[in-house]
């Protein structure tokens, strides 16, 4: 096949035209995802690494949710509006809230510690080396 006219790709606002370009993320959603990732970084201290968590917008919760895969199931920490408490979800259903609010004074590491304690209270997380009942070592 011989082409007689030069090939000129059509360039428009959607890139190549075969797939629409992704919409620009909402700045609020981007900030919520960044906060969810910061909280997840604090969970590393409790043995929850990147292989066990994900952060994404959840349409059912209408918020960004930090999901943590535990031996007991999938838990999620929703990132609320400023001034509100952090709701916790289990298998997609609301089961409680953390005793802290989303404010400038609340550190992400503090929120991560509260979320880890919430998971530990529900036997979904064990702290390595801390949950072992130590007996007497010298019993002579």
C-alpha positions as CSV (number, residue, x, y, z in Angstrom):
1,X,0.0,0.0,0.0
2,X,1.4,3.4,-1.0
3,X,0.3,6.5,0.9
4,X,-0.2,9.5,-1.4
5,X,-1.0,12.0,1.3
6,X,1.2,12.7,4.3
7,X,0.0,11.3,7.6
8,X,-1.0,14.0,10.1
9,X,-2.3,12.9,13.4
10,X,-5.2,14.8,14.8
11,X,-4.2,16.5,18.0
12,X,-6.9,17.8,20.3
13,X,-7.4,18.3,24.0
14,X,-7.8,14.5,24.6
15,X,-4.3,13.4,23.4
16,X,-4.3,10.9,20.5
17,X,-8.1,10.7,20.4
18,X,-8.3,7.0,21.0
19,X,-8.7,7.3,24.8
20,X,-10.0,10.4,26.7
21,X,-7.4,12.0,28.9
22,X,-8.0,11.6,32.6
23,X,-9.8,14.5,34.2
24,X,-7.7,16.7,36.5
25,X,-8.1,15.5,40.1
26,X,-9.9,17.7,42.5
27,X,-7.3,19.5,44.7
28,X,-9.2,18.5,47.8
29,X,-9.1,14.8,46.8
30,X,-5.4,15.1,46.0
31,X,-4.7,16.5,49.5
32,X,-6.8,13.8,51.1
33,X,-4.8,11.1,49.3
34,X,-1.6,12.7,50.4
35,X,-2.8,12.7,54.0
36,X,-3.9,9.0,53.7
37,X,-0.4,8.1,52.5
38,X,1.2,10.0,55.4
39,X,-1.0,8.1,57.8
40,X,0.0,4.9,56.1
41,X,3.6,5.8,56.5
42,X,3.0,6.0,60.2
43,X,1.5,2.5,60.2
44,X,4.9,1.1,59.1
45,X,6.0,1.3,62.8
46,X,3.3,-1.2,63.6
47,X,4.3,-3.7,60.9
48,X,1.8,-2.6,58.2
49,X,3.9,-2.1,55.0
50,X,3.0,-0.9,51.6
51,X,2.0,-4.4,50.5
52,X,-0.9,-4.3,53.0
53,X,-2.5,-0.9,52.4
54,X,-3.9,1.3,49.6
55,X,-5.3,4.7,49.4
56,X,-8.0,5.7,46.9
57,X,-11.3,7.6,46.5
58,X,-14.2,5.4,47.5
59,X,-17.5,6.3,45.9
60,X,-19.5,4.4,48.5
61,X,-17.9,6.3,51.4
62,X,-17.8,9.5,49.4
63,X,-14.3,10.1,50.7
64,X,-10.7,9.0,50.2
65,X,-10.2,5.8,52.2
66,X,-7.0,4.2,53.5
67,X,-7.6,0.5,53.2
68,X,-5.6,-1.9,55.3
69,X,-5.6,-5.7,54.6
70,X,-5.5,-7.6,57.9
71,X,-5.9,-11.3,58.7
72,X,-9.4,-10.5,59.9
73,X,-10.5,-8.7,56.7
74,X,-10.3,-5.3,55.0
75,X,-10.5,-2.2,57.3
76,X,-10.6,1.3,56.0
77,X,-9.9,4.7,57.5
78,X,-11.9,7.5,55.7
79,X,-10.3,10.9,55.5
80,X,-13.1,13.3,56.7
81,X,-13.7,16.9,56.1
82,X,-11.6,19.3,58.3
83,X,-12.8,19.4,61.9
84,X,-14.5,16.0,61.7
85,X,-13.5,12.6,63.3
86,X,-11.9,9.9,61.3
87,X,-14.5,7.2,60.5
88,X,-13.4,3.5,60.4
89,X,-15.0,1.0,58.0
90,X,-14.9,-2.8,57.9
91,X,-15.8,-4.6,54.7
92,X,-17.3,-1.4,53.5
93,X,-19.5,-0.7,56.5
94,X,-19.1,2.0,59.1
95,X,-18.1,0.5,62.5
96,X,-16.7,3.4,64.5
97,X,-14.6,6.6,64.7
98,X,-11.2,7.4,66.0
99,X,-11.0,9.7,69.0
100,X,-9.3,12.5,67.1
101,X,-10.3,15.1,64.6
102,X,-8.8,16.2,61.3
103,X,-7.2,19.5,62.3
104,X,-3.9,21.2,61.7
105,X,-2.8,20.2,65.2
106,X,-3.4,16.5,64.8
107,X,-0.2,14.7,63.6
108,X,-0.6,12.0,61.0
109,X,1.6,9.7,63.1
110,X,-0.9,10.2,66.0
111,X,-3.8,9.3,63.7
112,X,-1.8,6.2,62.6
113,X,-1.2,5.1,66.2
114,X,-4.9,5.5,67.0
115,X,-5.9,3.5,63.9
116,X,-3.3,0.8,64.8
117,X,-4.8,0.6,68.3
118,X,-8.3,0.4,66.9
119,X,-7.2,-2.6,64.7
120,X,-5.4,-4.2,67.7
121,X,-8.5,-3.9,69.9
122,X,-10.5,-5.8,67.2
123,X,-7.8,-8.5,67.0
124,X,-7.0,-7.5,63.4
125,X,-3.4,-6.5,64.2
126,X,-0.7,-7.8,66.5
127,X,2.4,-5.8,67.4
128,X,5.5,-7.9,66.9
129,X,7.3,-8.4,70.2
130,X,4.8,-6.4,72.1
131,X,1.8,-8.8,72.2
132,X,3.8,-11.7,73.6
133,X,3.0,-12.6,77.2
134,X,6.4,-12.9,78.7
135,X,6.9,-15.3,81.5
136,X,9.6,-15.5,84.0
137,X,13.0,-16.3,82.5
138,X,14.7,-17.5,85.7
139,X,12.4,-19.8,87.5
140,X,14.9,-21.7,89.8
